[in-house]
């Protein structure tokens, strides 16, 4: 945990690199990546039991340490052709769920700075959130595509990963008049769910796609508030941020807010698919006011009420 905390403190993270086979229409075997925090274990492909009436991209279930885990054919999801077969299973923990992804091979784990991860908005067919430059700013750096696991799970198993918010269950949330919630998330499906949740609460918001975009928006709002003789709290009720985002991650965004005299009293809620006690420890280290796992609109509304009630 100390090592991971040190990485987060230096705006770094670890990316597990893997291959899925030949890209559509080519013989290139591109690199893909997933945050190491999401990976529980890596296994040689175990026996898989095919279940009746499975979605097309689901291979079946595997009995892993007594737990029945759904196995998703990741090459099929992204359209790659695994010429070497599917020999490796990535067991992941994501937003309170456990699932496994079959991949062709695992290559290595690399440490990266978030500034070397660039947004892939409007590219990748909606399945890629960002592109990681593995060798920094080198001219011919290797590239790895970071997949949008939230989108993949909802595409593959929509019945298990709801995409609609029940407004009747969420309830209205009162925030100070004239203020907004400033939100940041790089996943299109996550932004959709957050927007639905905030609308159901009756909360006005400003949505951004990266920590850097949220930081620039906060500074712009702060300048407008100053020109009107007001404070940032007169304009922004709280910041709601994801952790994994290109260019500037949620840890860095939170740390920037809490270490800046202009914004240090602004409540920050971290809303992430990276669950577990290790990440909760990281959140405390950067001064966030609350940490919740994606995506439960009722829990989000309760947390917003709780945080605003003590600030």
N, C-alpha and C positions, 0 to 999 in steps of 0.2 A: 504494500500500500504506500509506503514512504517513497518508493521509487516512482510509482505512478503519480503521486502527488507532486514530486519534483518535476516530472515531465509536464504536467498540467501547468505548474507554476512558470515554466519556461515556454509556454505556448506550443508544446510538442505532444505527439501521440505516437502510438505504434500501429502500423498497418500490416495485416497479414495478406500476402500476395498469393494469388492462385490463378490457374488457367482453366478455361472451359472448353478448349478445342479451337478449331478453325472458325474464324469470323465468317459471317454470311458472304458468299461470293468471292472469298479469298482463301489463301492457304496460311494466312497469318494467325498466330495463336497469341491473342492479346492478353495483357495482364489485367487482372481485376483485383480489387482490394476490399477488405472489411476491417473495421476497427477491432483490434485484439480484444478490447473490453467486451465485445459481443460474443466472443467465441469461448464456449465452455470447454470443449475438447475437440481434438482432431483424431479421427480413427481411420484405419484401413476399412474399406467398405464391408460392413457386416451383412448377414443374411437379411433380406428385406421381404416382408410378407405383403403381397399385393392385396388390396382391399377392394371389395365390390363397389362399383359406382364412384370411383375416385375421380377427382378433377384431372384433366389431361396431363398436367405437369407434376402430379404427385405420383411417386413411384410406389408408395405403400408406407408401412410402418416398420420400424426396427426396435427390437427389444434391447435397450441400452441401459445396463445396470438396473434392470427391473422396471424401467420406465418405457412406455410405448411412445415413440417419438415419430411424428410424421416426417417423411423424407421427400424433399422437393428436388426435382431434376432441374438444377439451375441452368445448365446449357440449353435445355429445351425452352426455358423461360425467356432467355435472351437471344435465342436463335443460333447458337454455336453448334458445331459438329465435333464432338469429342472423339477424335481419331484413335486415341489411346485407351478409350473406355473410361468409365467412371470408377476410379479406384479409391477415392478419398471422400470421407464424410466430415463435414464441418457441423458440429452440434453448437447451436447458438441460443443465447438467452436474450430475448428482445421484447421490451415492453410487457413484462410479466408473462411471456409465453416462451416455450421451448420448442424448437424445430431443428431439422437437420437439412443441410444442403449438400447434394452430391456434386462433386467437382472432378475434373480430370486429374489435376495434380496441385499440390501445394509447393510453393517455391521458397519463400523466406519471409521473415518479419523485418520491416524497416522502420526506423525512427525518423519522423518528419516534423518540420515546423508547419503550423497551419497556414502560414503565409505562402507556402509552396503548394497549397491545395486550392484550385481555382473552380469557380462555379461552372457547372455544365447546364445551366438553365437553358431550356429550349433546344437541347440536343440529347442524344441517347434514347430517343423514343420515349422519354418520360421515366426510364428505369435507371438513369445515372444522375446522381446529385452533383458530382464533382469529378475533376481530373487531378490526380496527384502527380506532381513533377518529382520523380524519385531521386534525381541527382541535383536538386536545387535549381539554380538558374543556369546550369550548363546548357549550352546551345543545343546539343543533341541528347538532352536528358530522356531517360525512359519515362513512359507515361503509364499510369494505372487508372482504370475507371472504378470509381467508388459507387457501388450500386445502391439504389434507394430501396432498402429492405422493406420499409413501410408500404411502398407502392407494390412491391412484388407479392407480399403476403396478402394484400387486399385483392390483387388480381387473381392470385392462385386459389385462395380460400376466402371468397367474399362473405360466406355465411359465418365464418369464425372471426372475421375482422370487420366489424360494422363500419359503414361509411356515412351513417346518418346520426344526427344528434336528436334525442327526444327532448324537445323544448319543455314539455310538461314536467319532466323529471329534473331538469336543471334548476329552474327557478331564477328569479330576477336578482341581480346584484347591483347595489347602489355604490357608485363611486363618486368622488367629489365633483360637483357641477363644473363643467368646462374642461374636465380632464379626459384623457384617453389612456388606454392600455397600449404600450409600445411592445409589439411582439416580433420575434425573429425565429425563423425556421427555414432550412434550405430544402426541405421536402415538400413538393407540391401537394401531396395528399395530406400531410400533416398541417400545412397552412389551411387547407380546405376545412379540416376538422376543427382547428382552432377558431377559424372565422365563424363556423356554424355554432360552436359553443359560445363564443362571445356575443354573437347576435341573439342567441337564445337567452342569454343573461341580460340583454338590453344594454350591453356595454360598448361604447364607441372605442375604436381601436385604429392603430396604424400598423400595417403589416410590412415587415421587411424580410429579406431572403438570406442575409448573412449577419454575423456580429458586427462587421465593419459598417454595413449599411445602416444597422440599428444605431451604432455609435454616431455616425454622421447625422442621422435624423435627430438623435437626442441633442446633439450640439446645435443644430438648426433651430429646434424648438426652444432650447435654452436661450439662444440669441433673441428670438422673438419675445420670449418672456421678459428678458432683461430690458428690451426696448419699451415694453409696456409697464415697466416698474414692478414686475411680478417675479416670483421664484419658479423653479422648475416644477415644484409640487402643485403649482396652480395650473399647470398644463398637462403633466403626466402623473397618473395615479400610481402606476407601477410598470415594471419591465418584466415581460414573460419571454424567456429565451430557451432555445434548444442548446445542447452542448456541442454536438458535432456539426460544424459549419465551416465551409471553405473561407479562406483568407483570415478571418478572425473567429475563433470558437467562442462558445458561451462562457467558459472559464475566464478567458481574457476580457470579454465584454463586461462580465460581472466585476472582475478585479478593477478594470478601468473606472467603472462607475463608483465603486466603493472607495477608491483611493483618490477620487477627484472631489475637492471641496465643494464644488458646485452641485454635485449629484449624490454625495455620499449618503444622504438620508432618504434617497429614493428606494423604495422596496423592490427587490428583485426575486422573482420566482423562476427557478430552473425547471424546465418541463422536458423530460428526456426519455428516450427509449433505453438509455444506458442505466439499468437498474442495479441495485445491490449496495451493500454497506460500504464498499470501497469508494464508489462514486459519491455516496452521501458524505463520506469523509472529505472528499475533494471539494464538495459544495461548501461545507463549513469552512474550509481553509481559505476560500476566496470571499467569504462574507455574505453569501446569498441568504435571503430571509426564509426561503422554503424550497423544497425539492419534491417533485411529484413525477410519477412515471406516466408516460403516454398510454392510451388516451382514454380518460374517463371524465366526461364533462361535468358530472356531479362532483367528483373529487376536486376538479379544477375550480369550480365555482365556490366550493367550501373553503378551499385554500386561499382564494382571493379574498373572501370575506374575513378569514382568520388573519391574514397578513395586514389588510387594511385596518382591521379592528385594533391592532396593536401598534400601528404607526401613525 
